[in-house]
Amino acid sequence: KGLMCGFELVRDKATKEPFPPASRVSLRFQDEAMRRGLVLFHCTGCVEGTAGDMMLVTPPLIITQEQVDEMIAILKETTGVMQHELLG
């Protein structure tokens, strides 16, 4: 038993346009989060089997509110870094 959630990384939120596969966005997001102490799992190919990036977050069921807050803070920081890198 465990807790799992996921989210998709897209170039355009309105159209859900994916990033090009060559950009390796989910892997880069995973690496950026890891540098901040958060382990995530990247997934690709969710759009027509080739494009698309997703992240899986799998904390233990015994996670504390303080740990959830830290996880969210790291996700926000990582998202900001990636937005700056990818979208300018």
Beta strands, then each sheet from edge to edge (+ up, - down):
strand 1: 5-9
strand 2: 41-47
strand 3: 51-57
sheet 1: 1+ 3- 2+
end
